[in-house]
């Protein structure tokens, strides 16, 4: 066993893929600039007789997604439009995989199910002094599944 981490095992954040299925159509989100999914575990206080320190117990989980896209598609606009016209907000799926071939760990992939957008969706924009039109999409996933996972490096 080595006493140090292999520097090649620091995965590059640029070597990833993202696909979103919106309205039954699967998009290769090559216009994605960044993507982040986080699980937030909620804890509840558990007062314990005879102790001054409260205990904690898990009481919930939410999965928050954030991504920034160059505005090359109006797929997310259509979700807002459907909600505006019908009162029903459609969900979407997001499949993400990180795979840096220089690492010894392989790929890590997850699919986020029944994602529901929250907050602003950029419908129109221009800026005579600006560079590129980008939009931030935020959503909550109702579940996720693991498609692949990193192998533990031998030095761990």
Sine and cosine of phi, psi and omega as CSV:
sin_phi,cos_phi,sin_psi,cos_psi,sin_omega,cos_omega
0.00,0.00,0.68,-0.73,0.03,-1.00
-0.99,0.16,0.45,-0.89,0.04,-1.00
-1.00,0.02,0.08,1.00,-0.06,-1.00
-0.66,-0.75,0.37,-0.93,0.11,-0.99
-0.96,0.29,0.60,-0.80,0.13,-0.99
-0.96,0.28,0.85,-0.52,-0.06,-1.00
-0.87,0.49,-0.45,0.89,0.05,-1.00
-0.92,0.39,-0.29,0.96,-0.02,-1.00
-0.99,0.11,0.06,1.00,0.17,-0.99
-0.99,0.15,0.97,-0.22,-0.11,-0.99
-0.91,0.42,0.70,-0.72,0.07,-1.00
-0.95,0.32,0.75,-0.67,0.02,-1.00
-0.97,0.23,-0.14,0.99,-0.01,-1.00
-1.00,0.06,-0.30,0.95,-0.10,-1.00
-0.99,-0.13,0.99,0.12,-0.07,-1.00
-0.50,-0.86,0.25,-0.97,0.12,-0.99
-0.76,-0.65,0.48,-0.88,0.05,-1.00
-0.64,-0.77,0.77,-0.64,0.12,-0.99
-0.81,-0.58,0.68,-0.74,0.09,-1.00
-0.84,-0.55,0.72,-0.69,0.10,-1.00
-0.97,-0.24,0.92,-0.39,-0.06,-1.00
-0.82,-0.58,0.83,-0.56,0.03,-1.00
0.85,0.52,0.57,0.82,0.03,-1.00
0.99,0.12,-0.09,1.00,0.01,-1.00
-0.96,-0.29,0.74,-0.68,0.00,-1.00
-1.00,-0.07,0.87,-0.49,-0.02,-1.00
-0.97,-0.24,0.74,-0.67,0.22,-0.97
-0.99,0.16,0.95,-0.32,-0.13,-0.99
-0.99,0.12,0.90,0.43,0.02,-1.00
-0.95,0.33,-0.19,0.98,0.05,-1.00
-1.00,0.02,0.07,1.00,0.00,-1.00
-0.97,0.24,0.73,-0.69,0.03,-1.00
-0.99,-0.11,-0.59,0.81,0.07,-1.00
-0.38,-0.93,0.32,-0.95,-0.02,-1.00
-0.50,-0.87,0.63,-0.77,0.04,-1.00
-0.50,-0.87,0.76,-0.65,0.10,-0.99
-0.83,-0.55,0.75,-0.66,-0.02,-1.00
-0.77,-0.64,0.64,-0.77,0.12,-0.99
-0.99,-0.14,0.75,-0.66,0.03,-1.00
-0.90,-0.44,0.91,-0.42,0.02,-1.00
-1.00,-0.04,0.83,-0.55,0.08,-1.00
-1.00,0.01,0.64,-0.76,0.04,-1.00
-0.88,-0.47,0.59,-0.81,0.07,-1.00
-0.95,-0.32,0.56,-0.83,0.08,-1.00
-0.95,0.30,0.63,-0.77,0.07,-1.00
-0.81,-0.58,0.99,-0.11,0.06,-1.00
-0.90,0.43,0.69,-0.72,-0.05,-1.00
-0.85,-0.53,0.83,-0.56,0.00,-1.00
-0.86,0.52,0.77,-0.64,0.05,-1.00
1.00,0.01,-0.03,1.00,0.02,-1.00
-0.85,-0.53,0.59,-0.81,0.07,-1.00
-1.00,0.04,-0.31,0.95,0.01,-1.00
-0.99,-0.12,0.81,-0.58,0.05,-1.00
-0.96,0.28,0.57,-0.82,0.12,-0.99
-0.99,0.13,0.17,-0.99,0.03,-1.00
-0.77,-0.63,0.59,-0.81,0.05,-1.00
-0.66,-0.75,0.72,-0.70,0.04,-1.00
-0.86,0.50,0.69,-0.72,-0.04,-1.00
-0.77,-0.64,0.01,1.00,0.01,-1.00
0.11,-0.99,0.24,-0.97,-0.01,-1.00
-0.57,-0.82,0.69,-0.72,0.15,-0.99
-0.71,-0.70,0.52,-0.85,-0.03,-1.00
-0.89,-0.46,0.90,-0.44,-0.05,-1.00
-0.96,-0.28,0.73,-0.69,0.01,-1.00
-0.89,-0.45,0.68,-0.74,0.11,-0.99
-0.71,-0.71,0.71,-0.70,0.08,-1.00
-0.54,-0.84,0.50,-0.86,0.08,-1.00
-0.90,-0.43,0.76,-0.65,-0.06,-1.00
-0.80,-0.59,0.58,-0.82,0.26,-0.96
-0.95,0.30,0.67,-0.74,-0.13,-0.99
-0.97,0.23,0.97,0.25,0.01,-1.00
-0.97,-0.23,-0.11,0.99,-0.04,-1.00
-0.62,-0.78,0.41,-0.91,0.09,-1.00
-0.93,-0.37,0.44,0.90,-0.01,-1.00
-0.85,0.53,-0.68,0.73,-0.03,-1.00
-0.97,0.23,-0.47,0.88,0.11,-0.99
-0.87,0.50,-0.63,0.78,-0.02,-1.00
-0.91,0.42,-0.53,0.85,0.09,-1.00
-0.89,0.45,-0.70,0.71,0.02,-1.00
-0.90,0.44,-0.68,0.73,-0.01,-1.00
-0.88,0.47,-0.68,0.74,0.03,-1.00
-0.89,0.45,-0.64,0.77,0.05,-1.00
-0.89,0.45,-0.68,0.73,0.01,-1.00
-0.87,0.49,-0.66,0.75,-0.10,-1.00
-1.00,0.10,-0.45,0.89,-0.11,-0.99
-0.86,-0.51,-0.29,0.96,-0.09,-1.00
0.99,0.14,0.03,1.00,0.01,-1.00
-0.93,-0.37,0.85,-0.53,0.02,-1.00
-1.00,-0.07,0.93,-0.36,0.01,-1.00
-0.93,0.38,0.43,-0.90,0.06,-1.00
-0.98,-0.20,0.14,-0.99,0.06,-1.00
-0.63,-0.78,0.22,-0.98,0.08,-1.00
-0.91,-0.42,0.53,-0.85,0.07,-1.00
-0.77,-0.64,0.83,-0.55,0.05,-1.00
-0.93,-0.36,0.83,-0.56,-0.02,-1.00
-0.78,-0.62,0.64,-0.77,0.06,-1.00
-0.64,-0.77,0.75,-0.67,0.12,-0.99
-0.97,-0.26,0.77,-0.63,-0.05,-1.00
-0.48,-0.88,1.00,-0.05,0.06,-1.00
-0.99,-0.11,0.94,-0.35,-0.08,-1.00
-0.91,0.42,-0.24,0.97,0.02,-1.00
-0.97,0.26,-0.32,0.95,-0.05,-1.00
-0.99,0.10,0.27,-0.96,0.08,-1.00
-1.00,-0.05,0.00,1.00,-0.15,-0.99
-1.00,-0.03,-0.29,0.96,-0.06,-1.00
0.99,0.14,-0.57,-0.82,-0.11,-0.99
-0.94,-0.34,0.42,-0.91,0.14,-0.99
-0.79,-0.61,0.87,-0.50,-0.03,-1.00
-0.70,-0.72,0.62,-0.79,0.04,-1.00
-0.65,-0.76,0.51,-0.86,0.12,-0.99
-0.91,-0.42,0.79,-0.62,0.01,-1.00
-0.98,-0.20,0.84,-0.55,-0.15,-0.99
-0.98,-0.22,0.50,-0.86,0.07,-1.00
0.74,0.67,0.82,0.57,0.02,-1.00
-0.98,0.21,0.72,-0.69,-0.02,-1.00
-0.86,-0.51,0.86,-0.50,-0.03,-1.00
-0.90,0.43,0.53,-0.85,0.07,-1.00
-0.68,-0.73,0.64,-0.77,0.08,-1.00
1.00,0.03,-0.47,-0.89,-0.15,-0.99
-0.98,0.22,0.66,-0.75,0.21,-0.98
-0.83,-0.56,0.85,-0.52,-0.04,-1.00
-0.93,0.36,0.90,-0.44,0.01,-1.00
-1.00,-0.04,-0.68,0.74,0.00,-1.00
-0.52,-0.85,0.50,-0.86,0.01,-1.00
-0.25,-0.97,0.57,-0.82,0.28,-0.96
-0.43,-0.90,0.35,-0.94,-0.01,-1.00
-0.39,-0.92,0.94,-0.35,-0.06,-1.00
-0.87,0.49,-0.44,0.90,0.03,-1.00
-0.99,-0.12,-0.03,1.00,-0.13,-0.99
-0.99,0.11,0.04,-1.00,0.00,-1.00
-0.97,-0.25,-0.97,0.24,-0.08,-1.00
-0.80,-0.60,0.47,-0.89,0.07,-1.00
-1.00,0.03,0.87,-0.49,0.02,-1.00
-0.84,-0.54,0.45,-0.89,0.11,-0.99
-0.72,-0.70,0.61,-0.79,0.09,-1.00
-0.99,-0.14,0.77,-0.64,0.06,-1.00
-0.91,-0.41,0.78,-0.62,0.10,-1.00
-0.87,-0.49,0.60,-0.80,-0.05,-1.00
-0.43,-0.90,0.27,-0.96,0.16,-0.99
-0.90,-0.43,0.70,-0.72,0.08,-1.00
-0.99,-0.14,0.65,-0.76,0.01,-1.00
-1.00,0.10,-0.24,0.97,0.02,-1.00
-0.18,-0.98,0.17,-0.98,0.14,-0.99
-0.50,-0.87,0.37,-0.93,0.09,-1.00
-0.76,-0.65,0.47,-0.88,-0.02,-1.00
-0.99,-0.10,0.86,-0.50,0.00,-1.00
-1.00,-0.01,-0.58,0.82,0.06,-1.00
-0.41,-0.91,0.34,-0.94,0.03,-1.00
-0.61,-0.79,0.49,-0.87,0.04,-1.00
-0.85,0.52,0.61,-0.79,0.18,-0.98
-0.99,0.13,0.58,-0.82,0.03,-1.00
-0.93,0.37,0.75,-0.66,0.08,-1.00
-0.89,0.45,0.49,-0.87,-0.06,-1.00
-0.87,0.49,-0.51,0.86,-0.06,-1.00
-0.98,0.19,-0.05,1.00,0.01,-1.00
-1.00,-0.04,0.00,0.00,0.00,0.00
